[in-house]
Amino acid sequence: MMTWNEEMVIEANIEVIWNLFQLENIQRIMPQIIENEVIEMKEGIVGSRYRQKYQEGKRVETYIVEDLAHEDTPERKHNTSGFVLAKAFKIETSFTLEKIDEKSTRFIYSGTNQGINFLGKILMKLSSSKNNDKVVADFMKRVETEALKDRQS
């Protein structure tokens, strides 16, 4: 199993950053998601399900994402979602935003990636944590870059 838990401070208001995680903006921070369709939207978000298509190179994977935890207060925003990728990996990711002040926010990105069948377990053993660290760092940087574009000076 691979796990990560990274944080950074972004010089933008918590609402500006949170807006990037909304369905209509998700491709700005996750450009590989080429389709994101709501299957079921639950009141309070938890239990909501989406069909996502993710493209890497020529390969497109389709999977169902479910919201497992959700919090939206002026001081703290949080969402945990999970999905099974290619019938081989169970992935859970969490995004947490904590308001520091009007112009800065702590962004915490954590998650797990676990092989759930023989192939998934073998591929997890072969994958490098260095590569995963780069994917996580690139994602966090993209969130920061997009937030800085949107913040109001």
N, C-alpha and C positions, 0 to 999 in steps of 0.2 A: 504494500500500500504506500502511496505517495501522499504526503501532507504538506501544506504550506500555510503560513500565517505572516503576512507582510503588512507594514503600515507606513504611511507617509503623510505629511501635512501638505495640503493643497491651499494655496492662497486664493480661495474663492469661497463665497457664501454656500452654506450647506444645501440650500434650495437649488442653486445653480447646478451643483454636482448631482444631486438627487434626480434632477430633471433628465440627465443623460441616461439614467437607468429605466426611464419610462419606455413603454413599448415602441412609441413612434420615433424614439431617438437611439434605440439600442444599437443600430448598425453603425452609428458614429463611433462607439467605443468597442464594438465587436463586428468589424467589417466582414468577417467570414460568415456571419449569419445572413444568409441570403433570403430567408423567409421566416417570419415569426407570426404564426396564426393562433389566435385565441380559440381554444376548444371549449373551455368552460371557465367563466369568471365568477369566483365566489365572493360573497360579501366579506370584507375583512382580508381579502387576498389569499390567505392560507387555503390550500386545496385547489387553487386555480391551476389550470393546465393549458399548455401551449404546445403546438407542433412547430418545431424549429427545423430548418434545413441549414446545414453547416457545410461550407465548401472549403476543401483544402486541395489545391491544385485542380485536377480534373474530377476528383472524387467528391461526391455529395452524400452526406449522411443525414437521415431524417430520424428524429427522436422526439419523445414527449417529455417536456419539462414540467415539473410540479413545484409550486411554491410551498415550502415546508414551514417557514417562519416569516413574519412580517411585522415591522414596527415603523410607524411614521409619526414622530413627535417633532416639535420645533428644535429640540436639542439633540435628538438621535434618530437616525434612519437606519433600518436594517432589513435585509432580505436574504433568506437562505432558500436555495432551490436545488433540486436533485433530478438526475436523469440517468438512463442507461444508454450508453453509446455502443453501437455495433454489436449488441448482445454480449459484449465482452467486458465492459467497464462500467462500474457504478460511480458516478461523479456527483459530488455535492459541493456547492460553492456558496460562500457567504460574503456579502458586501455590507460593511458597517460604516456609517458616517457619523462622526461626533462633532458637534459644534464647539469650536474653541472660542471664536468671537464672530462678529458680523462678516469678517473678511477672511477667516481661515477655518479649515475643517480638517479633522483627522480622518483619513480614509484607511480602512482596514479590509484587506482581502484575504480570505482564508478558504481552505477547502481540502477535500480528499479525493483521490482517484484510486479505485480499488479494482483489481481483476476479479471477475465473478465466475469465470469458467476457465478451463485448462488453458486455452489460447490467451485469454486476458491476463492470467497469472504469469504465463511465460513472457508475454510482451512487457508486463510491468517489471519483471526481473531484468529484461534487456534494456529498458528505457533508462536514460540517464537523468539524474536529478538536476544536473546542470542545464539540460534542455528545458526541463519544467521550470526551473528558476528564471530562465530567460523569457519564457512565455508569460509568466507571472509579472516580471519586471516590465516587459513591453506593454502588457495590458494596463498596468498601473500608470505608466507614463502616458499612454493614450488617453486615459481618463483625465489626467492632469492637463494635458495639452488641450483637450476639448473644453474642459471647464474654464481654462484661462481665456479661451476664445469667447466664451459666453459671459464672463463676469463683467459687471458694470463698474467702471472706474469711478 
